[in-house]
Amino acid sequence: MEDISALIREARPLYFSRKRRNNRIKAGLAVIACTMMISLFYPRSYTYGYTDEWSETIYMTENGSVIEDMGLPVDEYGLLMVA
């Protein structure tokens, strides 16, 4: 019986240190999981682009078109003219 008591006294620090380490690992993983779930459901701010056709038309009229810059025949809208 004394041998068992001595064995338990010898193993007790190892047992508690492993238990403490495992609890810390579990707590760390729980924090990471909670952080990921919060970041998954946290609303993000999105920037929505507003396209204004009138300003695009003015921009294309002022700057020409890519087809015109290539030297191909274009109509008044900047589209390729088919002859």
DONUVEX-657230 format. One record per residue: residue number from 1; residue in three letters; z, x, y of N, C-alpha, C, O in turn. Coordinates in nm, 3 decimals, padded with zeros to 5 digits, always signed. Layout:
DONUVEX-657230
<r n="NUM" res="ALA" n_pz="Z" n_px="X" n_py="Y" ca_pz="Z" ca_px="X" ca_py="Y" c_pz="Z" c_px="X" c_py="Y" o_pz="Z" o_px="X" o_py="Y"/>
...
end
This chain:
DONUVEX-657230
<r n="1" res="MET" n_pz="+00.000" n_px="+00.081" n_py="-00.118" ca_pz="+00.000" ca_px="+00.000" ca_py="+00.000" c_pz="+00.000" c_px="+00.087" c_py="+00.126" o_pz="-00.062" o_px="+00.052" o_py="+00.226"/>
<r n="2" res="GLU" n_pz="+00.069" n_px="+00.198" n_py="+00.119" ca_pz="+00.072" ca_px="+00.288" ca_py="+00.234" c_pz="-00.064" c_px="+00.350" c_py="+00.259" o_pz="-00.100" o_px="+00.378" o_py="+00.374"/>
<r n="3" res="ASP" n_pz="-00.141" n_px="+00.372" n_py="+00.152" ca_pz="-00.276" ca_px="+00.427" ca_py="+00.169" c_pz="-00.365" c_px="+00.330" c_py="+00.246" o_pz="-00.445" o_px="+00.371" o_py="+00.330"/>
<r n="4" res="ILE" n_pz="-00.351" n_px="+00.203" n_py="+00.215" ca_pz="-00.431" ca_px="+00.102" ca_py="+00.285" c_pz="-00.389" c_px="+00.095" c_py="+00.431" o_pz="-00.475" o_px="+00.083" o_py="+00.518"/>
<r n="5" res="SER" n_pz="-00.261" n_px="+00.102" n_py="+00.460" ca_pz="-00.213" ca_px="+00.099" ca_py="+00.598" c_pz="-00.263" c_px="+00.220" c_py="+00.674" o_pz="-00.302" o_px="+00.208" o_py="+00.790"/>
<r n="6" res="ALA" n_pz="-00.262" n_px="+00.337" n_py="+00.612" ca_pz="-00.313" ca_px="+00.457" ca_py="+00.677" c_pz="-00.462" c_px="+00.446" c_py="+00.702" o_pz="-00.510" o_px="+00.489" o_py="+00.807"/>
<r n="7" res="LEU" n_pz="-00.535" n_px="+00.390" n_py="+00.608" ca_pz="-00.679" ca_px="+00.371" ca_py="+00.623" c_pz="-00.709" c_px="+00.273" c_py="+00.737" o_pz="-00.802" o_px="+00.295" o_py="+00.814"/>
<r n="8" res="ILE" n_pz="-00.632" n_px="+00.168" n_py="+00.747" ca_pz="-00.650" ca_px="+00.071" ca_py="+00.856" c_pz="-00.620" c_px="+00.135" c_py="+00.990" o_pz="-00.693" o_px="+00.115" o_py="+01.087"/>
<r n="9" res="ARG" n_pz="-00.510" n_px="+00.213" n_py="+00.997" ca_pz="-00.477" ca_px="+00.282" ca_py="+01.123" c_pz="-00.586" c_px="+00.380" c_py="+01.163" o_pz="-00.613" o_px="+00.399" o_py="+01.282"/>
<r n="10" res="GLU" n_pz="-00.649" n_px="+00.443" n_py="+01.065" ca_pz="-00.755" ca_px="+00.540" ca_py="+01.094" c_pz="-00.883" c_px="+00.470" c_py="+01.139" o_pz="-00.953" o_px="+00.521" o_py="+01.226"/>
<r n="11" res="ALA" n_pz="-00.912" n_px="+00.354" n_py="+01.083" ca_pz="-01.037" ca_px="+00.284" ca_py="+01.113" c_pz="-01.027" c_px="+00.195" c_py="+01.236" o_pz="-01.130" o_px="+00.157" o_py="+01.292"/>
<r n="12" res="ARG" n_pz="-00.907" n_px="+00.162" n_py="+01.280" ca_pz="-00.889" ca_px="+00.070" ca_py="+01.392" c_pz="-00.960" c_px="+00.115" c_py="+01.520" o_pz="-01.030" o_px="+00.033" o_py="+01.579"/>
<r n="13" res="PRO" n_pz="-00.947" n_px="+00.242" n_py="+01.567" ca_pz="-01.017" ca_px="+00.280" ca_py="+01.690" c_pz="-01.169" c_px="+00.272" c_py="+01.678" o_pz="-01.238" o_px="+00.231" o_py="+01.771"/>
<r n="14" res="LEU" n_pz="-01.221" n_px="+00.311" n_py="+01.561" ca_pz="-01.365" ca_px="+00.303" ca_py="+01.540" c_pz="-01.411" c_px="+00.157" c_py="+01.543" o_pz="-01.514" o_px="+00.126" o_py="+01.602"/>
<r n="15" res="TYR" n_pz="-01.336" n_px="+00.070" n_py="+01.479" ca_pz="-01.371" ca_px="-00.072" ca_py="+01.475" c_pz="-01.374" c_px="-00.132" c_py="+01.615" o_pz="-01.469" o_px="-00.202" o_py="+01.651"/>
<r n="16" res="PHE" n_pz="-01.270" n_px="-00.104" n_py="+01.694" ca_pz="-01.264" ca_px="-00.162" ca_py="+01.828" c_pz="-01.367" c_px="-00.100" c_py="+01.922" o_pz="-01.419" o_px="-00.168" o_py="+02.011"/>
<r n="17" res="SER" n_pz="-01.396" n_px="+00.028" n_py="+01.905" ca_pz="-01.499" ca_px="+00.089" ca_py="+01.991" c_pz="-01.636" c_px="+00.032" c_py="+01.959" o_pz="-01.715" o_px="+00.007" o_py="+02.050"/>
<r n="18" res="ARG" n_pz="-01.666" n_px="+00.009" n_py="+01.831" ca_pz="-01.794" ca_px="-00.053" ca_py="+01.795" c_pz="-01.800" c_px="-00.197" c_py="+01.845" o_pz="-01.903" o_px="-00.243" o_py="+01.894"/>
<r n="19" res="LYS" n_pz="-01.689" n_px="-00.268" n_py="+01.832" ca_pz="-01.684" ca_px="-00.406" ca_py="+01.879" c_pz="-01.706" c_px="-00.412" c_py="+02.030" o_pz="-01.780" o_px="-00.498" o_py="+02.079"/>
<r n="20" res="ARG" n_pz="-01.643" n_px="-00.322" n_py="+02.104" ca_pz="-01.658" ca_px="-00.317" ca_py="+02.249" c_pz="-01.803" c_px="-00.283" c_py="+02.286" o_pz="-01.860" o_px="-00.344" o_py="+02.377"/>
<r n="21" res="ARG" n_pz="-01.862" n_px="-00.184" n_py="+02.216" ca_pz="-02.001" ca_px="-00.146" ca_py="+02.244" c_pz="-02.096" c_px="-00.262" c_py="+02.215" o_pz="-02.186" o_px="-00.289" o_py="+02.295"/>
<r n="22" res="ASN" n_pz="-02.077" n_px="-00.329" n_py="+02.103" ca_pz="-02.164" ca_px="-00.443" ca_py="+02.070" c_pz="-02.150" c_px="-00.556" c_py="+02.171" o_pz="-02.248" o_px="-00.621" o_py="+02.207"/>
<r n="23" res="ASN" n_pz="-02.027" n_px="-00.578" n_py="+02.218" ca_pz="-02.007" ca_px="-00.682" ca_py="+02.319" c_pz="-02.077" c_px="-00.646" c_py="+02.450" o_pz="-02.133" o_px="-00.732" o_py="+02.516"/>
<r n="24" res="ARG" n_pz="-02.073" n_px="-00.520" n_py="+02.486" ca_pz="-02.143" ca_px="-00.476" ca_py="+02.609" c_pz="-02.293" c_px="-00.491" c_py="+02.595" o_pz="-02.361" o_px="-00.532" o_py="+02.689"/>
<r n="25" res="ILE" n_pz="-02.346" n_px="-00.457" n_py="+02.478" ca_pz="-02.490" ca_px="-00.472" ca_py="+02.455" c_pz="-02.529" c_px="-00.620" c_py="+02.463" o_pz="-02.629" o_px="-00.655" o_py="+02.525"/>
<r n="26" res="LYS" n_pz="-02.450" n_px="-00.705" n_py="+02.400" ca_pz="-02.478" ca_px="-00.849" ca_py="+02.405" c_pz="-02.470" c_px="-00.903" c_py="+02.548" o_pz="-02.552" o_px="-00.985" o_py="+02.587"/>
<r n="27" res="ALA" n_pz="-02.373" n_px="-00.857" n_py="+02.624" ca_pz="-02.359" ca_px="-00.902" ca_py="+02.762" c_pz="-02.478" c_px="-00.855" c_py="+02.846" o_pz="-02.529" o_px="-00.930" o_py="+02.929"/>
<r n="28" res="GLY" n_pz="-02.522" n_px="-00.733" n_py="+02.823" ca_pz="-02.638" ca_px="-00.681" ca_py="+02.896" c_pz="-02.763" c_px="-00.759" c_py="+02.864" o_pz="-02.841" o_px="-00.792" o_py="+02.953"/>
<r n="29" res="LEU" n_pz="-02.784" n_px="-00.788" n_py="+02.736" ca_pz="-02.901" ca_px="-00.867" ca_py="+02.698" c_pz="-02.893" c_px="-01.009" c_py="+02.754" o_pz="-02.996" o_px="-01.066" o_py="+02.790"/>
<r n="30" res="ALA" n_pz="-02.774" n_px="-01.065" n_py="+02.760" ca_pz="-02.758" ca_px="-01.198" ca_py="+02.817" c_pz="-02.791" c_px="-01.198" c_py="+02.967" o_pz="-02.854" o_px="-01.291" o_py="+03.017"/>
<r n="31" res="VAL" n_pz="-02.748" n_px="-01.095" n_py="+03.036" ca_pz="-02.780" ca_px="-01.084" ca_py="+03.180" c_pz="-02.929" c_px="-01.071" c_py="+03.200" o_pz="-02.985" o_px="-01.134" o_py="+03.290"/>
<r n="32" res="ILE" n_pz="-02.995" n_px="-00.989" n_py="+03.118" ca_pz="-03.140" ca_px="-00.973" ca_py="+03.130" c_pz="-03.211" c_px="-01.105" c_py="+03.100" o_pz="-03.304" o_px="-01.143" o_py="+03.172"/>
<r n="33" res="ALA" n_pz="-03.167" n_px="-01.175" n_py="+02.996" ca_pz="-03.229" ca_px="-01.303" ca_py="+02.961" c_pz="-03.209" c_px="-01.406" c_py="+03.072" o_pz="-03.302" o_px="-01.479" o_py="+03.106"/>
<r n="34" res="CYS" n_pz="-03.090" n_px="-01.411" n_py="+03.128" ca_pz="-03.064" ca_px="-01.506" ca_py="+03.238" c_pz="-03.149" c_px="-01.472" c_py="+03.360" o_pz="-03.202" o_px="-01.562" o_py="+03.426"/>
<r n="35" res="THR" n_pz="-03.160" n_px="-01.344" n_py="+03.391" ca_pz="-03.241" ca_px="-01.302" ca_py="+03.505" c_pz="-03.387" c_px="-01.340" c_py="+03.485" o_pz="-03.454" o_px="-01.387" o_py="+03.578"/>
<r n="36" res="MET" n_pz="-03.437" n_px="-01.320" n_py="+03.363" ca_pz="-03.576" ca_px="-01.356" ca_py="+03.337" c_pz="-03.598" c_px="-01.506" c_py="+03.345" o_pz="-03.700" o_px="-01.551" o_py="+03.396"/>
<r n="37" res="MET" n_pz="-03.503" n_px="-01.586" n_py="+03.295" ca_pz="-03.518" ca_px="-01.730" ca_py="+03.302" c_pz="-03.510" c_px="-01.780" c_py="+03.447" o_pz="-03.585" o_px="-01.869" o_py="+03.486"/>
<r n="38" res="ILE" n_pz="-03.420" n_px="-01.723" n_py="+03.525" ca_pz="-03.410" ca_px="-01.762" ca_py="+03.665" c_pz="-03.538" c_px="-01.726" c_py="+03.739" o_pz="-03.588" o_px="-01.805" o_py="+03.818"/>
<r n="39" res="SER" n_pz="-03.592" n_px="-01.606" n_py="+03.713" ca_pz="-03.714" ca_px="-01.566" ca_py="+03.781" c_pz="-03.832" c_px="-01.649" c_py="+03.735" o_pz="-03.929" o_px="-01.667" o_py="+03.810"/>
<r n="40" res="LEU" n_pz="-03.827" n_px="-01.701" n_py="+03.612" ca_pz="-03.934" ca_px="-01.785" ca_py="+03.562" c_pz="-03.936" c_px="-01.921" c_py="+03.633" o_pz="-04.043" o_px="-01.973" o_py="+03.664"/>
<r n="41" res="PHE" n_pz="-03.819" n_px="-01.977" n_py="+03.657" ca_pz="-03.811" ca_px="-02.110" ca_py="+03.718" c_pz="-03.791" c_px="-02.107" c_py="+03.870" o_pz="-03.795" o_px="-02.212" o_py="+03.934"/>
<r n="42" res="TYR" n_pz="-03.770" n_px="-01.990" n_py="+03.927" ca_pz="-03.749" ca_px="-01.981" ca_py="+04.071" c_pz="-03.882" c_px="-02.006" c_py="+04.142" o_pz="-03.982" o_px="-01.943" o_py="+04.108"/>
<r n="43" res="PRO" n_pz="-03.885" n_px="-02.096" n_py="+04.240" ca_pz="-04.013" ca_px="-02.125" ca_py="+04.307" c_pz="-04.062" c_px="-02.005" c_py="+04.388" o_pz="-03.988" o_px="-01.946" o_py="+04.468"/>
<r n="44" res="ARG" n_pz="-04.185" n_px="-01.974" n_py="+04.367" ca_pz="-04.246" ca_px="-01.864" ca_py="+04.441" c_pz="-04.322" c_px="-01.920" c_py="+04.560" o_pz="-04.367" o_px="-02.035" o_py="+04.556"/>
<r n="45" res="SER" n_pz="-04.335" n_px="-01.842" n_py="+04.664" ca_pz="-04.411" ca_px="-01.887" ca_py="+04.780" c_pz="-04.556" c_px="-01.845" c_py="+04.762" o_pz="-04.587" o_px="-01.727" o_py="+04.743"/>
<r n="46" res="TYR" n_pz="-04.641" n_px="-01.941" n_py="+04.769" ca_pz="-04.784" ca_px="-01.915" ca_py="+04.756" c_pz="-04.848" c_px="-01.927" c_py="+04.893" o_pz="-04.807" o_px="-02.009" o_py="+04.975"/>
<r n="47" res="THR" n_pz="-04.947" n_px="-01.847" n_py="+04.917" ca_pz="-05.023" ca_px="-01.858" ca_py="+05.041" c_pz="-05.155" c_px="-01.926" c_py="+05.008" o_pz="-05.234" o_px="-01.878" o_py="+04.927"/>
<r n="48" res="TYR" n_pz="-05.176" n_px="-02.037" n_py="+05.071" ca_pz="-05.297" ca_px="-02.112" ca_py="+05.047" c_pz="-05.397" c_px="-02.078" c_py="+05.156" o_pz="-05.367" o_px="-02.085" o_py="+05.275"/>
<r n="49" res="GLY" n_pz="-05.515" n_px="-02.042" n_py="+05.114" ca_pz="-05.619" ca_px="-02.011" ca_py="+05.210" c_pz="-05.693" c_px="-02.136" c_py="+05.253" o_pz="-05.732" o_px="-02.218" o_py="+05.170"/>
<r n="50" res="TYR" n_pz="-05.710" n_px="-02.150" n_py="+05.379" ca_pz="-05.781" ca_px="-02.265" ca_py="+05.432" c_pz="-05.923" c_px="-02.221" c_py="+05.465" o_pz="-05.943" o_px="-02.130" o_py="+05.546"/>
<r n="51" res="THR" n_pz="-06.020" n_px="-02.284" n_py="+05.403" ca_pz="-06.159" ca_px="-02.249" ca_py="+05.430" c_pz="-06.216" c_px="-02.347" c_py="+05.531" o_pz="-06.211" o_px="-02.468" o_py="+05.511"/>
<r n="52" res="ASP" n_pz="-06.267" n_px="-02.294" n_py="+05.635" ca_pz="-06.326" ca_px="-02.374" ca_py="+05.741" c_pz="-06.477" c_px="-02.351" c_py="+05.737" o_pz="-06.524" o_px="-02.242" o_py="+05.770"/>
<r n="53" res="GLU" n_pz="-06.552" n_px="-02.452" n_py="+05.697" ca_pz="-06.696" ca_px="-02.437" ca_py="+05.681" c_pz="-06.764" c_px="-02.405" c_py="+05.814" o_pz="-06.861" o_px="-02.330" o_py="+05.818"/>
<r n="54" res="TRP" n_pz="-06.713" n_px="-02.461" n_py="+05.920" ca_pz="-06.775" ca_px="-02.439" ca_py="+06.051" c_pz="-06.762" c_px="-02.292" c_py="+06.093" o_pz="-06.858" o_px="-02.233" o_py="+06.142"/>
<r n="55" res="SER" n_pz="-06.644" n_px="-02.235" n_py="+06.073" ca_pz="-06.626" ca_px="-02.095" ca_py="+06.110" c_pz="-06.705" c_px="-02.003" c_py="+06.018" o_pz="-06.753" o_px="-01.899" o_py="+06.061"/>
<r n="56" res="GLU" n_pz="-06.720" n_px="-02.042" n_py="+05.889" ca_pz="-06.803" ca_px="-01.962" ca_py="+05.798" c_pz="-06.949" c_px="-01.966" c_py="+05.841" o_pz="-07.019" o_px="-01.865" o_py="+05.834"/>
<r n="57" res="THR" n_pz="-06.995" n_px="-02.083" n_py="+05.885" ca_pz="-07.133" ca_px="-02.095" ca_py="+05.930" c_pz="-07.157" c_px="-02.010" c_py="+06.054" o_pz="-07.259" o_px="-01.942" o_py="+06.064"/>
<r n="58" res="ILE" n_pz="-07.063" n_px="-02.013" n_py="+06.146" ca_pz="-07.076" ca_px="-01.931" ca_py="+06.268" c_pz="-07.074" c_px="-01.783" c_py="+06.231" o_pz="-07.152" o_px="-01.705" o_py="+06.286"/>
<r n="59" res="TYR" n_pz="-06.985" n_px="-01.744" n_py="+06.140" ca_pz="-06.976" ca_px="-01.605" ca_py="+06.098" c_pz="-07.107" c_px="-01.559" c_py="+06.035" o_pz="-07.157" o_px="-01.451" o_py="+06.066"/>
<r n="60" res="MET" n_pz="-07.163" n_px="-01.641" n_py="+05.945" ca_pz="-07.289" ca_px="-01.603" ca_py="+05.880" c_pz="-07.404" c_px="-01.598" c_py="+05.980" o_pz="-07.492" o_px="-01.514" o_py="+05.969"/>
<r n="61" res="THR" n_pz="-07.403" n_px="-01.689" n_py="+06.080" ca_pz="-07.508" ca_px="-01.689" ca_py="+06.181" c_pz="-07.498" c_px="-01.563" c_py="+06.267" o_pz="-07.599" o_px="-01.501" o_py="+06.300"/>
<r n="62" res="GLU" n_pz="-07.375" n_px="-01.526" n_py="+06.302" ca_pz="-07.357" ca_px="-01.407" ca_py="+06.386" c_pz="-07.388" c_px="-01.279" c_py="+06.310" o_pz="-07.447" o_px="-01.187" o_py="+06.366"/>
<r n="63" res="ASN" n_pz="-07.351" n_px="-01.272" n_py="+06.185" ca_pz="-07.364" ca_px="-01.148" ca_py="+06.109" c_pz="-07.486" c_px="-01.144" c_py="+06.018" o_pz="-07.510" o_px="-01.043" o_py="+05.952"/>
<r n="64" res="GLY" n_pz="-07.563" n_px="-01.251" n_py="+06.014" ca_pz="-07.680" ca_px="-01.254" ca_py="+05.928" c_pz="-07.641" c_px="-01.274" c_py="+05.784" o_pz="-07.527" o_px="-01.309" o_py="+05.754"/>
<r n="65" res="SER" n_pz="-07.735" n_px="-01.252" n_py="+05.694" ca_pz="-07.706" ca_px="-01.269" ca_py="+05.552" c_pz="-07.740" c_px="-01.141" c_py="+05.478" o_pz="-07.807" o_px="-01.053" o_py="+05.531"/>
<r n="66" res="VAL" n_pz="-07.693" n_px="-01.132" n_py="+05.356" ca_pz="-07.717" ca_px="-01.013" ca_py="+05.275" c_pz="-07.865" c_px="-01.003" c_py="+05.240" o_pz="-07.923" o_px="-00.894" o_py="+05.237"/>
<r n="67" res="ILE" n_pz="-07.926" n_px="-01.119" n_py="+05.215" ca_pz="-08.068" ca_px="-01.120" ca_py="+05.180" c_pz="-08.152" c_px="-01.070" c_py="+05.297" o_pz="-08.248" o_px="-00.995" o_py="+05.279"/>
<r n="68" res="GLU" n_pz="-08.115" n_px="-01.112" n_py="+05.417" ca_pz="-08.186" ca_px="-01.067" ca_py="+05.536" c_pz="-08.167" c_px="-00.918" c_py="+05.559" o_pz="-08.259" o_px="-00.849" o_py="+05.601"/>
<r n="69" res="ASP" n_pz="-08.047" n_px="-00.869" n_py="+05.530" ca_pz="-08.020" ca_px="-00.726" ca_py="+05.544" c_pz="-08.101" c_px="-00.644" c_py="+05.445" o_pz="-08.130" o_px="-00.527" o_py="+05.470"/>
<r n="70" res="MET" n_pz="-08.139" n_px="-00.704" n_py="+05.332" ca_pz="-08.220" ca_px="-00.634" ca_py="+05.233" c_pz="-08.367" c_px="-00.632" c_py="+05.273" o_pz="-08.447" o_px="-00.562" o_py="+05.211"/>
<r n="71" res="GLY" n_pz="-08.405" n_px="-00.707" n_py="+05.376" ca_pz="-08.542" ca_px="-00.708" ca_py="+05.424" c_pz="-08.628" c_px="-00.817" c_py="+05.363" o_pz="-08.750" o_px="-00.813" o_py="+05.377"/>
<r n="72" res="LEU" n_pz="-08.568" n_px="-00.912" n_py="+05.297" ca_pz="-08.645" ca_px="-01.021" ca_py="+05.236" c_pz="-08.657" c_px="-01.136" c_py="+05.336" o_pz="-08.572" o_px="-01.150" o_py="+05.424"/>
<r n="73" res="PRO" n_pz="-08.762" n_px="-01.219" n_py="+05.323" ca_pz="-08.778" ca_px="-01.332" ca_py="+05.416" c_pz="-08.674" c_px="-01.440" c_py="+05.393" o_pz="-08.649" o_px="-01.481" o_py="+05.280"/>
<r n="74" res="VAL" n_pz="-08.613" n_px="-01.486" n_py="+05.503" ca_pz="-08.510" ca_px="-01.590" ca_py="+05.495" c_pz="-08.544" c_px="-01.702" c_py="+05.592" o_pz="-08.617" o_px="-01.682" o_py="+05.688"/>
<r n="75" res="ASP" n_pz="-08.489" n_px="-01.821" n_py="+05.564" ca_pz="-08.508" ca_px="-01.933" ca_py="+05.656" c_pz="-08.395" c_px="-01.933" c_py="+05.759" o_pz="-08.318" o_px="-01.837" o_py="+05.767"/>
<r n="76" res="GLU" n_pz="-08.384" n_px="-02.043" n_py="+05.838" ca_pz="-08.285" ca_px="-02.046" ca_py="+05.945" c_pz="-08.142" c_px="-02.055" c_py="+05.894" o_pz="-08.048" o_px="-02.031" o_py="+05.970"/>
<r n="77" res="TYR" n_pz="-08.123" n_px="-02.089" n_py="+05.767" ca_pz="-07.990" ca_px="-02.094" ca_py="+05.710" c_pz="-07.948" c_px="-01.964" c_py="+05.641" o_pz="-07.835" o_px="-01.953" o_py="+05.593"/>
<r n="78" res="GLY" n_pz="-08.037" n_px="-01.868" n_py="+05.638" ca_pz="-08.006" ca_px="-01.741" ca_py="+05.574" c_pz="-08.034" c_px="-01.740" c_py="+05.426" o_pz="-07.991" o_px="-01.650" o_py="+05.354"/>
<r n="79" res="LEU" n_pz="-08.108" n_px="-01.842" n_py="+05.378" ca_pz="-08.142" ca_px="-01.850" ca_py="+05.237" c_pz="-08.278" c_px="-01.787" c_py="+05.213" o_pz="-08.362" o_px="-01.781" o_py="+05.303"/>
<r n="80" res="LEU" n_pz="-08.301" n_px="-01.741" n_py="+05.092" ca_pz="-08.427" ca_px="-01.678" ca_py="+05.057" c_pz="-08.540" c_px="-01.780" c_py="+05.067" o_pz="-08.533" o_px="-01.889" o_py="+05.011"/>
<r n="81" res="MET" n_pz="-08.646" n_px="-01.742" n_py="+05.141" ca_pz="-08.759" ca_px="-01.831" ca_py="+05.162" c_pz="-08.861" c_px="-01.802" c_py="+05.052" o_pz="-08.906" o_px="-01.688" o_py="+05.034"/>
<r n="82" res="VAL" n_pz="-08.898" n_px="-01.909" n_py="+04.979" ca_pz="-08.995" ca_px="-01.896" ca_py="+04.871" c_pz="-09.132" c_px="-01.934" c_py="+04.926" o_pz="-09.150" o_px="-02.042" o_py="+04.982"/>
<r n="83" res="ALA" n_pz="-09.227" n_px="-01.845" n_py="+04.908" ca_pz="-09.362" ca_px="-01.872" ca_py="+04.961" c_pz="-09.453" c_px="-01.925" c_py="+04.854" o_pz="-09.570" o_px="-01.954" o_py="+04.881"/>
end
